[in-house]
Amino acid sequence: MTAVPVLLRALSRRLVYGVGIALAVLALLWAVWRHGRAAGRAADAITRAEARIRSLKQAAEVRHVVETDDADAVSRRLERWMRDRDADGL
């Protein structure tokens, strides 16, 4: 009869250790997932900012070209662009 309580204590101790290890693993996985998610959001924000910068630079370049060219050159470019746009089916 004395062996049963000893076995139950040993079993419960192993169970507590197993649950503790499982919780530690789950906490580690949660921390890694959260860190990766934050890194992904940061990378996405950087990509969007770089795209916005490229767009602003291109708009400034186009604005500069339109402002410095004479009206005939701008008209020719616009006609060519519209012709190419219509040819593409847009």
Secondary structure, DSSP 8 states (H G I E B T S, - for coil): --HHHHHHHHHHHHHHHHHHHHHHHHHHHHHHHHHHHHHHHHHHHHHHHHHHHHHHHHHHHHHHHHHHS-HHHHHHHHHHHHHHHHHTT-
